[in-house]
């Protein structure tokens, strides 16, 4: 259904063009948009009688009334004060405009409903292709799903902001399947690479962050080339969102195709993870490592196990870094200066994070 704000914008714009006051009421007789300061409540009985009459328009007590239909039922009534021919003509124009607006909203609703069911795997294969053809949605086109999570002020509408970024309603679809996130199904060009896809995500993050002053988290699914596989990209974006919050919590953009080993760990059984941790740490706990050591290890990994570069970026002497690595080796029996031990410790940290996450979910 058309929003009241869209109807108000319509009557405001038409008044500027026609210099006529316009009021739109719904089928219950409630004013949903008006250019008059005060809508006359005494007109209520006249409106009710007009809605129940077979007439499409009528003139009563110096005011002209026009119906706007939806499937043969009066959805709205347009009111314009005045008895002259010019007022009648303006009323017909307003009725036509609202009728066209209503049809456009219905078409968007049909597309939105189709995309939601497509994402949730609620359609048979034959229905996907037949309904897509009816709604003029291409089948053999590259697409990717973005899952956008943000918390906005109640006065802000994140979905409309995103629709403003991607206004092509025949190629890009913005919808929601739950209360926690917004879904963008984005059509791609044949040459679009992972970098272009992530650039689009950055545009979303930057726009929402600046306009809504809110934190934003975007997860990206894999590229698909057939409409029937869009639901797979949606599932992958959801998985990327969950995995990213465990292993890459500091990032605002997470791509399913770049999850790496985190995706593998996320699918491991909990008992197997516990066995691995016990074997690797032999009774030692990750919680025994202090924040300074974690920062050191993270920077050491970031610099590809380069001692000199790590000590420089941490603003510490090389010997201080060596001392910390030796201390960690005594605690864990792993020397991070050796590639195999570094890999083992990195995986151990990730498995520990995953276990903590699952245990937190259990509570």
VENWOUR-V616813 format. One record per pair of residues at least 12 apart in sequence whose C-alpha atoms are under 7 Angstrom apart, sorted by the first residue. I is the first residue (numbers start at 1). GAP is how many residues later the second one is. D is the distance in Angstrom with one decimal. If there is no record, write none. Layout:
# VENWOUR-V616813
<<I | GAP | D> <I | GAP | D>>
This chain:
# VENWOUR-V616813
<<1 | 104 | 6.4> <1 | 105 | 6.9> <2 | 100 | 6.2> <2 | 103 | 6.2> <4 | 28 | 5.7> <4 | 29 | 6.4> <7 | 26 | 5.9> <8 | 25 | 4.7> <8 | 26 | 6.6> <11 | 23 | 6.7> <11 | 24 | 6.7> <12 | 23 | 6.3> <21 | 14 | 5.5> <21 | 15 | 6.2> <21 | 59 | 6.1> <22 | 12 | 5.7> <22 | 13 | 5.7> <22 | 57 | 5.9> <22 | 58 | 5.2> <23 | 12 | 6.5> <23 | 55 | 5.8> <23 | 56 | 5.1> <23 | 57 | 6.7> <24 | 52 | 6.6> <24 | 53 | 5.7> <24 | 54 | 4.7> <24 | 55 | 6.3> <25 | 51 | 5.6> <25 | 52 | 5.3> <25 | 53 | 6.7> <26 | 49 | 6.1> <26 | 50 | 4.6> <26 | 51 | 6.4> <27 | 47 | 6.6> <27 | 48 | 5.4> <27 | 49 | 5.7> <29 | 15 | 6.3> <29 | 18 | 6.3> <29 | 19 | 6.6> <51 | 23 | 6.6> <62 | 19 | 6.1> <62 | 20 | 5.5> <62 | 21 | 5.6> <63 | 16 | 6.7> <63 | 17 | 5.7> <63 | 18 | 4.2> <63 | 19 | 5.4> <63 | 20 | 6.5> <64 | 15 | 5.8> <64 | 16 | 5.3> <64 | 17 | 6.1> <64 | 18 | 6.6> <64 | 19 | 6.8> <64 | 24 | 7.0> <65 | 12 | 6.6> <65 | 13 | 5.6> <65 | 14 | 4.9> <65 | 15 | 6.7> <66 | 12 | 5.0> <66 | 13 | 6.7> <66 | 25 | 6.7> <66 | 29 | 6.7> <68 | 27 | 5.9> <68 | 31 | 6.1> <78 | 17 | 6.8> <111 | 24 | 6.7> <112 | 63 | 6.4> <116 | 61 | 6.4> <118 | 113 | 6.2> <119 | 111 | 6.4> <119 | 112 | 4.3> <119 | 115 | 6.3> <120 | 111 | 6.4> <121 | 110 | 6.3> <128 | 100 | 6.9> <137 | 33 | 6.6> <139 | 87 | 5.8> <139 | 88 | 5.1> <140 | 85 | 5.9> <140 | 86 | 5.1> <140 | 87 | 6.8> <141 | 46 | 7.0> <141 | 84 | 5.3> <141 | 85 | 6.3> <142 | 45 | 6.0> <142 | 46 | 5.3> <142 | 47 | 6.9> <142 | 48 | 6.9> <142 | 81 | 6.7> <142 | 82 | 5.7> <142 | 83 | 4.4> <143 | 42 | 6.7> <143 | 43 | 5.4> <143 | 44 | 4.4> <143 | 45 | 5.4> <143 | 80 | 5.8> <143 | 81 | 5.5> <143 | 82 | 6.3> <144 | 41 | 5.9> <144 | 42 | 5.4> <144 | 43 | 6.8> <144 | 77 | 6.1> <144 | 78 | 6.2> <144 | 79 | 4.8> <144 | 80 | 6.3> <144 | 89 | 6.3> <145 | 38 | 6.9> <145 | 39 | 5.7> <145 | 40 | 4.6> <145 | 41 | 6.2> <145 | 75 | 6.0> <145 | 76 | 5.3> <145 | 88 | 5.6> <145 | 89 | 5.5> <145 | 92 | 6.7> <146 | 37 | 5.8> <146 | 38 | 5.0> <146 | 39 | 6.5> <146 | 72 | 6.6> <146 | 73 | 5.7> <146 | 74 | 4.7> <146 | 75 | 6.4> <146 | 91 | 6.4> <147 | 34 | 6.5> <147 | 35 | 5.9> <147 | 36 | 4.8> <147 | 37 | 6.6> <147 | 71 | 5.7> <147 | 72 | 5.1> <147 | 73 | 6.4> <147 | 90 | 6.1> <147 | 91 | 6.9> <148 | 33 | 5.4> <148 | 34 | 5.0> <148 | 35 | 6.2> <148 | 69 | 5.8> <148 | 70 | 4.6> <148 | 71 | 6.6> <149 | 31 | 6.4> <149 | 32 | 4.6> <149 | 33 | 6.5> <149 | 67 | 5.9> <149 | 68 | 5.1> <149 | 69 | 6.3> <150 | 64 | 6.7> <150 | 65 | 6.0> <150 | 66 | 4.7> <150 | 67 | 6.4> <151 | 63 | 6.3> <151 | 64 | 6.9> <152 | 60 | 6.5> <152 | 62 | 6.1> <156 | 56 | 6.8> <159 | 15 | 7.0> <159 | 23 | 6.7> <171 | 16 | 5.7> <172 | 13 | 5.8> <172 | 14 | 4.8> <172 | 15 | 5.8> <173 | 12 | 5.1> <173 | 13 | 6.7> <201 | 17 | 6.5> <201 | 52 | 6.8> <216 | 36 | 6.5> <217 | 35 | 4.7> <217 | 36 | 6.1> <218 | 34 | 6.1> <218 | 35 | 4.9> <218 | 36 | 6.4> <219 | 18 | 5.2> <219 | 21 | 5.8> <219 | 22 | 5.2> <219 | 34 | 5.9> <219 | 35 | 4.8> <219 | 36 | 5.8> <220 | 17 | 4.8> <220 | 20 | 6.9> <220 | 34 | 6.2> <220 | 35 | 4.7> <220 | 36 | 5.9> <221 | 12 | 4.5> <221 | 13 | 6.0> <221 | 15 | 4.7> <221 | 16 | 3.9> <221 | 34 | 6.5> <221 | 35 | 5.3> <222 | 14 | 6.6> <222 | 34 | 6.2> <222 | 35 | 6.3> <236 | 20 | 6.2> <237 | 19 | 6.3> <240 | 14 | 6.3> <240 | 15 | 6.3> <240 | 16 | 4.9> <241 | 13 | 6.8> <243 | 19 | 6.6> <243 | 20 | 6.5> <243 | 23 | 6.7> <246 | 107 | 6.7> <246 | 108 | 6.5> <246 | 111 | 6.9> <247 | 15 | 6.6> <247 | 103 | 6.7> <265 | 86 | 6.6> <266 | 88 | 6.9> <273 | 78 | 6.5> <277 | 71 | 6.5> <281 | 51 | 6.1> <305 | 32 | 6.2>>
